[in-house]
Amino acid sequence: MSAIGVVSSCSCLHPGVWLLKPGMQKMSSFGLHTAARCAAKDYYEVLVLGGGTGGITMSARMKRKVGAENVAVVEPSKTHYYQPLWTLVGGGAKQLATSARPTESVMPKGVEWIKSRVTALDPDKNCVWLENDIKVSYKYLIIALGISLHYEKIKGLPEGFHHPKIGSNYSVHTVEKTWKALQDFKEGNAIFTFPNTPVKCAGAPQKIMYLSEAYWRKTGKRSKANIMFNTSLGVIFGVKKYADALLEIIRERNIAVNYKRNLIEVRADKQEAVFENLDKPGMTEVHQYEMLHVTPPMGPPDVLINSPVSDEIGWVDVDKETLQHKKYPNVFGIGDCTNLPTSKTAAAVAAQSGVLDKTISLVMKNQLPTKKYDGYTSCPLVTGYNKVILAEFDYDAQPLETFPIDQSKERVTMYHMKADMMPFLYWNALLKGYWGGPAPVRKLMHLGLK
């Protein structure tokens, strides 16, 4: 998620409505927060960095623990986006406006909104620095800064987006260009890319490809389209069960997959995309395109690179089971900015929020955390305008499914859950701190429940 303010990337919020916690019944009063241009105080019991999915969710939970006046969220963006919807926006199935709400409206009532950016973290002194040299101290720190997009690491971008026939579902500025390029397609190569970096929602680069193929079938252009998926990876998807299902769809729909191909340059004026062959260093390939969808390289936010709270790459260094920082016991991380070895999705944030809530509760009581996060994440793989394969899995890339059905099958019901139910859950349950993800069937069976 771009840096601060843009939510987790994947539509991967889980649909199991009946698995909501009882607390959701308490959501009748949706008030607004107390806004401030800079820190109203110089100390908070709980300071949250980032107002995306993880930040808003945890601030709502912390408010109930320590009181709204003792919680602050640092977030510069005026708009909060439900980015998982952008897959459908790029495919013309949803309007961009439906993914956006004012940050003011999602900030928990009474929680201090500090409209600024974090410029440095000093966990040894329990403080952070904001713009204009403002110092804010804390007792507990939750880092939820998301992930940064790096279009600029591809030569010719982002300026190439000023040209037609190129789009990207990962940015609010380019997602509607995807739909325009899809509509304007005449004939030739339609290329969809996957970068050589960690990304949020590893399934998203494919989703728009399947939607495009379905749109061209519907409009009679499919026979004129040579659809190519150029991925830096060596597999189509990291979980074999779902990979096998996707490969069958790819075969049936005559889509070409080129593995170990990484986009390094876009010559938008010539409609050319340049890829490096990762198996043959120094070798490049140039492809003409009639449509190009770019998934940008991504990485940790700049403020986390070389930070005391981060690993050698720049991700927040937390225990993968408790989400507590490995060095600083009063520091915690959630979501895309962490080095948790699971896919970066909104569903992962949902599951992490429940675990982190329990972790912080025990730490506040000077007790050791006991609740363990198993790496649960989810990605509804959109394979058409009314079809979804619901992928759910854990740290070991093993299916961890919620429903007693074969979730590797395309289903209309799962599509409606992604398109309609998930946004409802997001705005009305997850961001309110009343939902900690689903209880997968495997867990229920382990407990002896039906």
C-alpha positions in Angstrom: 0.0 0.0 0.0 1.6 3.0 -1.1 3.0 4.5 1.9 0.8 5.9 4.5 -2.9 6.4 3.9 -3.5 3.7 1.3 -4.9 0.5 2.6 -3.8 -3.1 2.1 -3.7 -4.1 -1.3 -5.7 -7.0 -1.8 -9.3 -7.6 -1.8 -8.4 -10.3 0.5 -10.7 -9.5 3.3 -12.6 -12.6 4.3 -16.3 -13.0 3.6 -17.4 -15.2 6.5 -20.1 -12.8 7.9 -21.5 -15.2 10.4 -18.1 -15.5 12.0 -18.2 -11.9 13.2 -17.5 -11.3 16.8 -20.5 -10.3 19.0 -18.9 -6.9 19.5 -20.1 -5.9 16.0 -23.5 -5.5 17.5 -22.2 -2.4 19.3 -21.5 -0.5 16.1 -24.5 1.8 16.2 -22.7 5.0 17.1 -20.3 6.0 14.4 -19.0 9.4 15.6 -16.1 11.4 14.3 -12.7 11.9 15.9 -11.0 14.9 17.2 -8.8 16.3 14.4 -5.6 18.2 14.8 -3.0 19.6 12.4 -0.2 18.7 14.6 0.2 16.7 17.8 -2.2 18.2 20.4 0.0 16.6 23.1 3.6 15.5 23.2 2.8 12.1 24.8 0.3 9.3 24.2 -0.1 6.0 25.9 -0.6 4.4 22.5 0.8 6.0 19.3 -0.1 4.5 16.0 1.9 5.3 12.9 -0.2 5.1 9.7 -4.0 5.5 9.1 -4.4 2.6 6.6 -6.1 -0.7 7.3 -3.9 -1.8 10.2 -3.6 1.6 11.8 -7.3 2.5 11.9 -8.2 -1.0 13.1 -5.7 -1.1 15.9 -6.5 2.5 17.0 -10.1 1.4 17.4 -9.1 -1.5 19.5 -6.7 0.5 21.6 -9.3 3.1 22.2 -11.4 0.5 24.1 -8.3 -0.5 26.1 -6.9 2.8 27.3 -9.5 5.5 26.3 -9.7 7.6 23.2 -7.8 10.5 24.7 -4.8 8.3 25.2 -4.5 7.2 21.6 -3.2 9.1 18.6 -2.8 8.2 14.9 -0.2 9.8 12.7 -1.5 10.0 9.2 -1.2 12.8 6.6 -3.7 11.6 4.0 -7.2 13.2 3.9 -8.7 10.2 2.1 -8.7 6.6 3.1 -9.0 4.0 0.3 -10.4 0.5 0.3 -7.8 -0.5 -2.3 -9.0 -4.1 -2.8 -11.8 -2.7 -4.8 -9.4 -1.3 -7.4 -9.2 -4.7 -9.2 -12.9 -4.2 -10.1 -12.4 -0.5 -10.8 -9.7 -1.4 -13.3 -12.0 -3.9 -14.9 -14.9 -1.5 -15.1 -17.1 -3.3 -12.6 -16.9 -0.7 -9.9 -16.5 3.1 -9.7 -13.4 4.5 -8.1 -15.4 6.8 -5.8 -16.9 3.8 -4.0 -13.4 2.9 -2.7 -12.8 6.2 -1.0 -14.0 7.8 2.3 -12.6 10.8 4.2 -10.0 9.8 6.7 -12.0 11.8 9.2 -14.9 9.4 8.8 -12.9 6.3 9.6 -10.9 7.7 12.5 -12.3 6.3 15.8 -14.3 8.9 17.7 -12.1 10.8 20.2 -8.8 9.4 19.0 -6.3 12.2 18.1 -5.6 12.5 14.4 -2.1 13.9 13.9 -2.1 15.2 10.3 1.6 14.8 9.7 4.3 12.4 8.5 6.7 10.4 10.5 10.3 11.5 9.7 12.2 9.4 12.2 11.8 6.7 14.9 13.8 6.6 18.2 12.6 3.5 20.0 15.4 3.8 22.5 13.9 7.0 23.8 10.3 6.0 23.2 9.5 8.8 20.8 9.1 9.6 17.1 9.8 12.7 15.1 7.3 14.3 12.8 7.5 17.0 10.2 8.5 20.5 11.5 10.7 18.8 14.1 7.7 17.8 16.3 8.5 15.2 18.9 5.9 12.8 20.2 6.6 10.3 22.9 4.7 7.1 23.7 4.4 4.2 26.1 3.4 1.8 23.3 4.0 2.2 19.6 2.1 0.4 16.8 3.7 0.7 13.4 1.3 0.3 10.5 2.9 2.3 7.7 2.1 0.0 4.8 4.2 -0.5 1.7 5.6 2.0 -0.9 5.1 1.8 -4.6 8.2 2.4 -6.8 7.1 3.1 -10.4 10.2 5.2 -10.8 12.4 2.0 -10.6 11.1 1.1 -14.1 12.7 3.3 -16.7 10.1 5.4 -18.4 7.7 5.5 -15.5 5.8 7.1 -14.0 5.8 9.7 -16.9 4.8 6.9 -19.3 1.3 6.9 -17.8 0.6 10.1 -19.6 0.4 8.0 -22.7 -2.6 5.8 -23.6 -2.8 2.0 -23.5 -1.0 1.7 -20.2 -2.5 1.5 -16.6 -2.0 0.1 -13.2 -4.5 -1.0 -10.6 -2.1 -0.3 -7.8 -2.4 3.5 -7.8 -5.4 5.8 -7.4 -3.9 7.9 -10.2 -3.6 5.1 -12.7 -6.4 2.6 -12.0 -8.9 4.3 -14.2 -6.4 4.3 -17.0 -6.5 0.5 -16.9 -10.2 0.5 -17.7 -9.6 3.0 -20.5 -6.8 0.9 -22.0 -9.0 -2.2 -21.7 -11.9 -0.5 -23.6 -9.7 1.0 -26.3 -7.9 -2.3 -27.1 -8.1 -3.2 -30.8 -5.6 -6.0 -31.5 -2.2 -7.1 -30.5 -0.3 -8.0 -27.3 -2.0 -7.4 -24.0 0.8 -7.7 -21.3 0.4 -8.0 -17.6 3.4 -7.9 -15.3 4.6 -9.0 -11.9 7.7 -7.4 -10.4 10.9 -8.8 -8.8 10.0 -7.5 -5.3 7.5 -8.3 -2.5 4.0 -7.0 -3.5 0.7 -6.5 -1.8 -1.7 -9.2 -2.9 0.3 -11.4 -5.1 -2.9 -12.5 -6.9 -3.9 -9.0 -8.0 -1.6 -8.8 -11.1 -3.5 -11.8 -12.5 -7.0 -10.7 -11.6 -7.0 -7.9 -14.1 -5.7 -10.2 -16.7 -8.7 -12.6 -16.3 -11.1 -9.7 -16.2 -9.6 -8.3 -19.4 -9.8 -11.7 -21.1 -13.5 -12.0 -20.1 -14.2 -8.4 -21.3 -12.7 -9.0 -24.7 -14.7 -12.3 -25.1 -17.8 -10.4 -24.3 -17.0 -7.6 -26.8 -15.8 -9.9 -29.6 -12.2 -8.8 -29.4 -10.7 -12.0 -27.8 -9.5 -13.5 -31.1 -7.4 -10.3 -31.7 -5.7 -10.4 -28.3 -2.5 -12.1 -27.5 -2.6 -12.2 -23.7 0.7 -12.5 -21.9 1.5 -12.7 -18.2 5.2 -11.8 -17.7 6.1 -12.6 -14.1 9.4 -12.5 -12.3 8.4 -15.6 -10.3 8.9 -19.2 -11.3 5.4 -20.2 -10.4 1.9 -18.8 -11.2 0.9 -18.8 -7.5 2.7 -19.8 -4.3 0.1 -22.4 -3.1 0.0 -25.5 -5.2 -3.7 -26.2 -4.8 -4.7 -22.8 -6.2 -1.8 -22.7 -8.7 -3.1 -25.9 -10.3 -6.5 -24.4 -10.7 -5.1 -21.2 -12.2 -3.0 -23.1 -14.7 -6.0 -25.0 -15.9 -7.8 -21.7 -16.4 -4.8 -20.3 -18.2 -4.7 -23.3 -20.5 -8.4 -23.1 -21.3 -8.3 -19.4 -22.1 -5.1 -19.6 -24.2 -3.0 -17.2 -22.1 0.8 -17.2 -22.5 2.8 -17.2 -19.2 6.5 -16.2 -19.3 8.3 -16.9 -16.1 11.3 -15.1 -14.7 10.6 -12.0 -16.8 10.9 -8.7 -15.0 9.8 -5.4 -16.4 12.7 -2.9 -16.4 11.6 -0.2 -19.0 8.5 1.2 -20.7 8.8 3.1 -23.9 5.3 4.4 -23.9 5.7 6.6 -27.0 6.6 3.4 -29.0 4.3 1.1 -27.0 7.2 -1.1 -26.1 7.9 -3.0 -22.8 11.4 -4.2 -22.0 11.9 -7.2 -19.8 15.0 -8.7 -18.3 15.4 -12.5 -18.3 16.2 -13.4 -14.7 17.5 -16.8 -15.7 19.9 -15.2 -18.2 21.5 -12.1 -16.6 22.0 -9.3 -19.2 19.5 -10.7 -21.6 16.5 -8.5 -22.4 13.3 -8.9 -24.5 11.3 -6.1 -26.1 7.6 -6.6 -26.7 5.2 -4.3 -28.5 1.9 -3.9 -26.6 -1.6 -2.7 -27.4 -2.3 -2.8 -23.7 0.1 -2.9 -20.7 -0.8 -3.3 -17.1 2.1 -2.6 -14.7 2.5 -3.9 -11.2 5.2 -1.7 -9.8 8.2 -2.7 -7.7 7.4 -2.2 -4.0 9.3 -1.8 -0.8 9.2 -0.6 2.8 8.5 3.1 3.4 11.6 5.3 3.3 11.3 6.2 7.0 11.7 2.6 8.0 14.9 2.0 5.9 17.9 1.9 8.2 15.6 2.5 11.2 16.3 0.9 14.5 13.0 -0.9 14.3 13.7 -2.5 10.9 15.5 -5.5 9.6 18.4 -5.1 7.1 15.9 -4.5 4.2 13.7 -2.1 6.0 10.7 -4.1 7.1 9.6 -3.8 10.8 11.3 -6.7 12.6 8.6 -8.4 14.6 8.0 -11.9 16.0 6.0 -13.8 13.4 3.6 -15.3 16.0 3.0 -12.4 18.4 3.7 -9.3 16.2 5.8 -7.8 19.1 9.1 -6.3 18.1 12.1 -8.6 18.5 14.2 -5.9 20.3 11.7 -3.3 21.7 9.0 -5.0 23.8 6.7 -1.9 23.7 6.8 -1.7 19.9 4.5 -3.7 17.6 4.0 -4.0 13.9 1.0 -4.9 11.7 0.4 -5.3 8.0 2.5 -4.7 4.9 5.3 -2.8 6.6 6.4 -5.9 8.6 8.7 -8.8 7.8 6.0 -11.4 8.6 6.7 -14.2 6.0 3.1 -14.3 4.6 1.3 -12.5 1.7 0.6 -8.9 2.3 -3.2 -8.6 2.2 -6.1 -7.0 4.0 -7.2 -10.4 5.2 -3.8 -10.9 6.8 -4.2 -7.6 8.6 -7.6 -8.7 9.9 -6.2 -11.9 11.3 -3.1 -10.1 12.7 -5.3 -7.4 14.4 -6.9 -10.0 16.7 -3.6 -11.5 17.6 -2.0 -8.2 18.2 -4.9 -7.0 20.4 -4.3 -10.0 22.7 -0.5 -9.5 22.6 -0.7 -5.9 23.7 -3.2 -6.6 26.4 -0.9 -9.1 28.0 2.2 -6.9 27.6 0.3 -4.1 29.3 -0.2 -6.5 32.2 3.5 -7.4 32.2 2.6 -10.9 31.0 4.1 -12.8 28.1 2.0 -13.0 24.9 0.3 -16.3 24.3 -1.9 -15.8 21.2 -0.1 -16.9 18.0 -0.6 -15.8 14.5 -0.3 -18.7 12.0 0.3 -16.6 8.9 -3.3 -16.7 7.8 -3.9 -14.7 4.6 -6.5 -14.7 1.9 -6.8 -13.7 -1.7 -10.0 -13.9 -3.7 -8.7 -14.6 -7.1 -11.1 -12.9 -9.5 -11.2 -15.0 -12.7 -14.1 -13.3 -14.4 -16.9 -10.8 -13.9 -18.8 -13.3 -11.7 -16.2 -15.8 -10.7 -13.7 -16.0 -7.8 -11.4 -18.7 -6.5 -11.0 -18.0 -2.8 -7.4 -18.8 -1.8 -6.7 -19.0 1.9 -3.5 -20.3 3.4 -0.9 -20.0 6.2 2.8 -19.5 6.7 3.6 -22.9 5.3 1.6 -22.1 2.0 -0.9 -24.7 3.1 -4.6 -24.1 2.5 -6.3 -22.8 5.6 -9.9 -22.6 4.3 -13.0 -21.3 6.0 -15.7 -23.1 4.0 -16.3 -26.9 3.8 -16.1 -26.9 0.0 -13.4 -27.0 -2.5 -12.3 -23.4 -2.6 -10.0 -23.9 -5.6 -13.2 -24.0 -7.8 -14.5 -20.8 -9.5 -17.7 -19.7 -7.7 -20.3 -17.0 -8.3 -21.0 -16.8 -4.5 -17.3 -16.0 -3.8 -17.4 -13.2 -6.4 -20.4 -11.5 -4.7 -18.6 -11.9 -1.4 -15.6 -10.1 -2.8 -17.5 -7.4 -4.6 -20.3 -6.7 -2.1 -19.8 -8.3 1.3 -16.1 -7.6 1.8 -16.4 -3.8 1.4 -19.2 -3.9 4.0 -17.1 -6.0 6.4 -14.2 -3.6 5.9 -15.9 -0.3 6.6 -18.3 -1.6 9.3 -16.4 -4.3 11.1 -12.7 -4.4 10.5 -12.0 -0.7 10.8 -14.2 -0.5 13.9 -12.0 -3.1 15.6 -14.8 -5.7 15.9 -13.4 -8.3 13.6 -10.2 -10.3 13.8 -10.6 -12.4 10.7 -12.4 -15.7 10.0 -12.2 -19.0 12.0 -11.1 -21.4 9.2 -12.7 -24.8 9.1 -9.4 -26.5 10.0 -9.3 -24.6 13.3 -13.0 -25.3 14.0 -12.5 -29.0 13.4 -9.4 -29.0 15.6 -11.7 -27.6 18.4 -14.2 -30.3 17.7 -16.7 -27.8 16.3 -18.9 -28.4 13.2 
